[in-house]
């Protein structure tokens, strides 16, 4: 029998998601009866608000089960336009909006619409684990710039300028950040965008966690800075994190018309439309504002309490240092003092103490952990106790 030809270079070179891998291992241990404290999952531990679920059920019963327009149903795209206008003053049209099956796919389509093989994409590290893989799948080249806790995990204009080459095509920015929870100020973003404009770069602004912010921090929509900036900016957001709708797979893109059109055409050949009846649930999230506001406030109150508690307790553990995040639902403590590779640290922590955390190296930053506080207070308390015991054992 002849040896079969190899799989494609895309299949052979893709790296599996380390965050999903850790979460899967933790769930496997839990299924086997182990008492695991998991800080790995990047999703709210709250259920989708009832009014959103009811709107989806109503749409399903009303027969909203057929194909929909590829970029999304018109009422939802109009509601997204109105939301951006109300929150940020962004003047867009429904034709500039593409609703896709998950924010991850929105990001990938944005990269595909901009990048050709050989183009370079600047990705500040720590980064969301999927950015490099998206870039590679487009045939482009990821260029990483390490932004550690000495700069608050934020890219500086000087770092950006130094990373740009004649092949640079795109800059990816993520604020609030997964994995660090860092939130750029408007002034910081304006300085970075000025460099991008100077070098004629496109910008993919991942604002998925825009509504999960604390301590008076404010979300910033980069596309509102100027007409020139708007013309080169792809804004990514969605419903997964803000509305506890991770399994619904509904992300959004707002982009200049030529880019939005290209993204919609790519999507038409790859996935068609987002599940039709699910879009009516997303519409309710935007239209039934008071119910949504109440549900979001409940989540934010819990997240904020957990954030402060986890941060304070982490910094009590000898050898651990941790900045206080201003957004999302992650902390990114530095564990480099223990002299272990972070992957080894996480593997041993899970094996000996049954605590699941994601190593910083998965996000391009060796020597850190990503801890999600989108989990119960009881799990956080128990996990902290186990983590502290583990760290003490390493110092002996």
C-alpha positions as CSV (number, residue, x, y, z in Angstrom):
1,X,0.0,0.0,0.0
2,X,1.3,3.4,-0.9
3,X,2.1,5.9,1.8
4,X,-0.5,8.6,1.8
5,X,0.7,12.1,1.0
6,X,1.2,14.4,4.0
7,X,-1.5,16.7,5.3
8,X,-1.4,20.4,4.4
9,X,1.2,22.7,5.9
10,X,-1.7,24.5,7.6
11,X,-2.7,21.3,9.4
12,X,0.9,20.3,10.2
13,X,1.9,23.7,11.5
14,X,-1.1,24.8,13.6
15,X,-0.7,24.7,17.3
16,X,-3.7,23.6,19.5
17,X,-5.1,26.1,21.9
18,X,-3.3,25.7,25.2
19,X,-6.1,27.3,27.2
20,X,-8.6,24.8,25.9
21,X,-6.1,22.0,26.5
22,X,-5.7,22.9,30.1
23,X,-9.4,23.3,30.6
24,X,-10.0,20.0,29.0
25,X,-7.5,18.3,31.3
26,X,-9.1,19.9,34.3
27,X,-12.6,18.7,33.3
28,X,-11.3,15.2,32.6
29,X,-9.9,15.1,36.1
30,X,-13.2,16.4,37.5
31,X,-15.1,13.8,35.5
32,X,-12.9,11.1,37.1
33,X,-13.9,12.4,40.6
34,X,-11.0,14.7,41.4
35,X,-11.6,17.9,43.3
36,X,-10.1,20.3,40.8
37,X,-9.9,24.1,41.3
38,X,-9.8,25.4,37.8
39,X,-8.7,29.0,36.9
40,X,-8.3,28.0,33.2
41,X,-11.6,28.8,31.6
42,X,-12.0,32.1,29.7
43,X,-15.8,32.4,30.1
44,X,-18.2,33.8,32.6
45,X,-19.5,31.4,35.2
46,X,-22.9,33.0,34.9
47,X,-25.8,31.8,32.7
48,X,-27.0,33.8,29.7
49,X,-29.6,36.3,31.0
50,X,-33.1,35.0,30.7
51,X,-34.4,37.7,28.4
52,X,-31.8,36.9,25.8
53,X,-32.6,33.2,26.0
54,X,-36.3,33.9,25.7
55,X,-35.8,36.0,22.6
56,X,-33.9,33.1,21.0
57,X,-36.7,30.6,21.9
58,X,-39.4,32.9,20.5
59,X,-37.5,33.3,17.3
60,X,-37.0,29.5,17.0
61,X,-40.7,29.0,17.6
62,X,-41.5,31.7,15.0
63,X,-39.6,29.7,12.4
64,X,-36.5,31.8,12.2
65,X,-34.6,28.7,11.2
66,X,-33.7,29.5,7.6
67,X,-30.6,31.1,6.0
68,X,-30.0,34.7,6.9
69,X,-27.9,37.3,5.2
70,X,-24.2,36.4,5.5
71,X,-23.2,39.5,7.4
72,X,-26.1,39.2,9.9
73,X,-29.8,40.0,10.1
74,X,-30.5,43.7,9.3
75,X,-32.1,44.5,12.7
76,X,-29.1,43.2,14.6
77,X,-26.6,45.1,12.4
78,X,-28.6,48.3,12.8
79,X,-28.7,47.8,16.6
80,X,-24.9,47.3,16.6
81,X,-24.5,50.6,14.7
82,X,-26.7,52.4,17.2
83,X,-24.8,50.9,20.1
84,X,-21.5,52.2,18.7
85,X,-23.0,55.6,18.0
86,X,-24.4,55.9,21.6
87,X,-21.3,54.6,23.4
88,X,-18.5,56.1,21.3
89,X,-20.0,58.5,18.7
90,X,-18.8,56.2,15.9
91,X,-20.8,56.9,12.8
92,X,-21.1,53.6,10.9
93,X,-23.7,52.0,8.7
94,X,-25.1,48.4,8.8
95,X,-23.1,47.7,5.6
96,X,-20.0,48.1,7.7
97,X,-21.0,45.4,10.2
98,X,-20.4,41.7,9.9
99,X,-21.8,39.3,12.4
100,X,-19.7,36.1,12.5
101,X,-19.8,32.7,14.4
102,X,-17.7,33.9,17.3
103,X,-15.2,36.7,17.9
104,X,-12.4,34.3,17.1
105,X,-13.7,34.0,13.5
106,X,-14.1,37.7,13.2
107,X,-10.5,38.2,14.1
108,X,-9.4,35.5,11.6
109,X,-11.5,37.0,8.8
110,X,-10.0,40.4,9.6
111,X,-6.5,39.1,9.2
112,X,-7.4,37.3,6.0
113,X,-9.0,40.4,4.5
114,X,-5.7,42.4,5.1
115,X,-2.8,40.0,5.0
116,X,-1.2,38.2,2.1
117,X,1.6,35.6,2.3
118,X,4.9,37.2,3.5
119,X,3.2,40.2,5.2
120,X,4.2,40.8,8.8
121,X,1.8,41.4,11.7
122,X,2.9,43.0,15.0
123,X,1.5,41.2,18.0
124,X,2.3,42.6,21.5
125,X,3.0,39.8,24.0
126,X,1.4,38.6,26.2
127,X,-1.2,37.9,23.5
128,X,-4.3,35.9,23.1
129,X,-3.2,32.5,22.0
130,X,-5.1,32.5,18.7
131,X,-3.6,35.6,17.1
132,X,-0.3,34.0,16.0
133,X,-2.1,31.0,14.5
134,X,-4.6,33.2,12.6
135,X,-1.7,35.1,11.1
136,X,0.2,31.9,10.1
137,X,-3.0,30.4,8.6
138,X,-3.2,33.6,6.4
139,X,0.4,32.9,5.2
140,X,1.6,36.0,7.0
141,X,4.4,36.2,9.6
142,X,3.7,37.1,13.3
143,X,6.3,39.5,14.9
144,X,6.1,39.6,18.7
145,X,7.0,42.4,21.0
146,X,7.3,41.5,24.6
147,X,5.5,43.9,27.0
148,X,6.1,42.5,30.5
149,X,4.8,43.7,33.9
150,X,7.5,46.5,33.9
151,X,5.4,48.3,31.3
152,X,2.0,47.2,32.8
153,X,1.8,44.6,29.9
154,X,1.4,47.5,27.5
155,X,3.1,48.2,24.2
156,X,5.0,51.5,24.0
157,X,5.3,53.7,20.9
158,X,9.1,53.2,21.0
159,X,8.6,49.4,21.0
160,X,6.2,49.6,18.1
161,X,8.4,51.8,16.0
162,X,11.4,49.5,16.5
163,X,9.3,46.4,15.4
164,X,8.1,47.9,12.1
165,X,9.8,46.7,8.9
166,X,9.0,47.4,5.2
167,X,6.9,44.2,5.3
168,X,4.7,45.2,8.3
169,X,1.0,45.3,7.3
170,X,-1.0,45.0,10.4
171,X,-0.9,45.8,14.1
172,X,-3.1,43.8,16.5
173,X,-4.2,45.6,19.7
174,X,-6.3,44.1,22.5
175,X,-7.7,46.2,25.3
176,X,-9.0,45.1,27.7
177,X,-6.5,42.3,27.4
178,X,-6.7,38.6,27.5
179,X,-4.6,37.3,29.2
180,X,-3.4,40.2,31.4
181,X,-6.5,42.4,32.0
182,X,-4.5,45.5,31.1
183,X,-6.5,48.4,29.8
184,X,-4.9,51.1,27.6
185,X,-5.8,54.7,28.2
186,X,-7.0,56.8,25.3
187,X,-3.8,58.8,25.5
188,X,-1.7,55.6,25.3
189,X,-3.7,54.3,22.3
190,X,-3.5,57.6,20.5
191,X,0.3,57.5,20.7
192,X,0.4,54.0,19.3
193,X,-2.1,54.7,16.6
194,X,0.0,57.8,15.5
195,X,2.9,55.4,14.9
196,X,0.7,53.1,12.9
197,X,-0.7,55.9,10.8
198,X,2.8,57.2,10.2
199,X,3.9,53.8,8.8
200,X,0.6,53.2,6.9
201,X,-0.4,50.1,8.9
202,X,-3.8,48.6,9.3
203,X,-5.0,48.1,12.9
204,X,-7.1,45.2,14.2
205,X,-8.5,46.4,17.5
206,X,-9.9,43.5,19.6
207,X,-12.3,45.0,22.0
208,X,-14.1,41.9,23.1
209,X,-13.9,42.7,26.8
210,X,-14.9,46.4,26.3
211,X,-17.7,46.3,29.0
212,X,-15.8,44.3,31.6
213,X,-13.8,47.2,33.2
214,X,-13.1,48.4,36.8
215,X,-11.8,51.2,38.9
216,X,-13.2,53.9,36.6
217,X,-11.3,52.7,33.5
218,X,-13.0,53.6,30.3
219,X,-13.3,51.6,27.1
220,X,-11.8,53.3,24.0
221,X,-13.0,52.8,20.4
222,X,-9.9,53.4,18.3
223,X,-11.9,53.9,15.1
224,X,-13.2,57.2,16.6
225,X,-9.8,58.9,16.7
226,X,-10.0,60.5,13.2
227,X,-11.3,59.7,9.7
228,X,-7.8,58.5,8.8
229,X,-7.7,56.1,11.7
230,X,-11.2,54.9,11.0
231,X,-10.2,54.1,7.4
232,X,-7.6,51.6,8.6
233,X,-9.2,50.1,11.7
234,X,-11.1,46.8,12.1
235,X,-13.0,46.8,15.4
236,X,-13.8,43.4,16.8
237,X,-16.2,42.8,19.6
238,X,-19.1,40.4,20.4
239,X,-21.5,38.9,22.9
240,X,-19.6,36.0,24.4
241,X,-17.9,37.7,27.4
242,X,-20.2,40.7,28.2
243,X,-23.5,38.7,28.0
244,X,-22.2,35.2,29.1
245,X,-22.9,33.9,25.6
246,X,-19.7,32.0,24.9
247,X,-21.5,29.0,23.4
248,X,-23.7,31.1,21.2
249,X,-20.8,31.9,18.9
250,X,-21.7,35.5,18.0
251,X,-18.9,38.0,17.3
252,X,-19.0,41.3,15.5
253,X,-16.8,43.3,13.1
254,X,-17.2,47.0,12.3
255,X,-14.8,48.1,9.6
256,X,-14.5,50.5,6.6
257,X,-16.9,49.5,3.9
258,X,-14.3,47.9,1.5
259,X,-12.9,45.8,4.4
260,X,-16.3,44.8,5.7
261,X,-17.4,43.8,2.2
262,X,-14.2,41.6,1.8
263,X,-14.9,40.0,5.2
264,X,-18.5,39.3,4.4
265,X,-17.4,37.7,1.1
266,X,-14.8,35.5,2.8
267,X,-17.4,34.4,5.3
268,X,-19.9,33.6,2.6
269,X,-17.6,30.9,1.3
270,X,-16.5,29.6,4.7
271,X,-19.4,29.6,7.1
272,X,-22.4,31.5,5.7
273,X,-24.4,33.2,8.4
274,X,-24.4,32.9,12.2
275,X,-27.3,30.6,13.4
276,X,-30.3,32.6,12.6
277,X,-32.4,32.3,15.7
278,X,-29.4,33.0,17.9
279,X,-29.1,36.4,16.3
280,X,-32.5,37.3,17.8
281,X,-31.1,36.6,21.2
282,X,-28.2,38.9,20.5
283,X,-30.6,41.5,19.3
284,X,-32.5,41.4,22.6
285,X,-29.2,41.9,24.5
286,X,-28.9,45.3,22.7
287,X,-32.5,46.3,22.6
288,X,-33.7,45.4,26.0
289,X,-31.2,47.7,27.6
290,X,-32.5,47.8,31.2
291,X,-32.6,44.1,31.6
292,X,-29.2,43.7,30.0
293,X,-27.8,46.5,32.2
294,X,-29.0,44.8,35.4
295,X,-27.5,41.4,34.3
296,X,-24.2,43.0,33.5
297,X,-24.1,44.9,36.8
298,X,-24.5,41.6,38.7
299,X,-21.6,40.0,36.8
300,X,-19.4,43.0,37.2
301,X,-20.0,43.2,40.9
302,X,-19.0,39.6,41.4
303,X,-16.0,39.9,39.0
304,X,-14.7,43.0,40.8
305,X,-14.9,41.4,44.2
306,X,-13.1,38.3,43.0
307,X,-10.5,40.4,41.2
308,X,-9.5,42.4,44.3
309,X,-9.5,39.3,46.6
310,X,-7.5,37.2,44.2
311,X,-5.0,40.0,43.6
312,X,-4.5,40.7,47.3
313,X,-4.0,37.0,48.2
314,X,-1.7,36.3,45.4
315,X,0.6,39.1,46.5
316,X,0.7,37.6,50.0
317,X,2.4,34.4,48.6
318,X,6.2,34.7,48.9
319,X,7.7,34.6,45.4
320,X,4.6,35.7,43.6
321,X,4.0,39.3,42.3
322,X,0.9,40.4,40.5
323,X,-0.4,43.6,39.0
324,X,-4.0,44.6,39.5
325,X,-5.9,44.2,36.2
326,X,-8.4,46.9,35.2
327,X,-10.4,44.8,32.8
328,X,-11.6,41.3,31.6
329,X,-11.6,38.6,34.2
330,X,-7.9,37.5,34.4
331,X,-4.9,38.2,36.5
332,X,-1.4,37.4,35.2
333,X,0.9,36.8,38.2
334,X,4.7,36.6,37.8
335,X,6.1,33.3,39.2
336,X,9.6,33.5,37.7
337,X,11.2,33.7,41.1
338,X,10.6,29.9,41.6
339,X,13.1,29.0,38.9
340,X,10.7,26.7,37.1
341,X,9.5,26.9,33.5
342,X,5.9,28.0,33.8
343,X,4.7,24.9,32.0
344,X,6.4,22.7,34.5
345,X,5.0,24.9,37.3
346,X,1.4,24.4,35.9
347,X,1.8,20.7,35.3
348,X,3.1,20.1,38.8
349,X,0.5,22.4,40.3
350,X,-2.3,20.4,38.6
351,X,-0.8,17.0,39.5
352,X,0.0,17.7,43.2
353,X,-2.6,20.2,44.2
354,X,-5.3,19.8,41.6
355,X,-5.2,23.5,40.6
356,X,-5.5,24.3,36.9
357,X,-3.8,27.4,35.5
358,X,-2.5,28.3,32.1
359,X,1.2,29.0,31.7
360,X,2.2,32.5,30.5
361,X,4.4,30.9,27.8
362,X,1.1,30.0,26.0
363,X,0.6,33.7,25.6
364,X,4.2,34.5,24.6
365,X,5.3,35.4,28.1
366,X,7.4,32.9,30.0
367,X,7.4,33.1,33.8
368,X,3.7,34.0,34.4
369,X,0.4,32.3,35.0
370,X,-3.0,33.3,33.6
371,X,-5.7,32.9,36.3
372,X,-9.3,33.4,35.5
373,X,-11.5,34.7,38.2
374,X,-14.6,33.8,36.2
375,X,-15.3,31.1,38.8
376,X,-16.9,30.9,42.2
377,X,-15.6,32.5,45.4
378,X,-15.4,29.1,46.9
379,X,-13.1,27.8,44.1
380,X,-11.0,30.9,44.4
381,X,-10.5,30.5,48.1
382,X,-9.7,26.8,47.9
383,X,-7.4,27.3,44.9
384,X,-5.5,30.1,46.6
385,X,-4.9,27.9,49.7
386,X,-3.6,25.1,47.4
387,X,-1.5,27.5,45.3
388,X,0.1,29.0,48.4
389,X,1.0,25.6,49.8
390,X,2.5,24.6,46.4
391,X,4.6,27.7,46.3
392,X,5.9,27.2,49.8
393,X,6.9,23.6,48.9
394,X,9.0,25.0,46.0
395,X,10.9,27.4,48.3
396,X,12.0,24.6,50.6
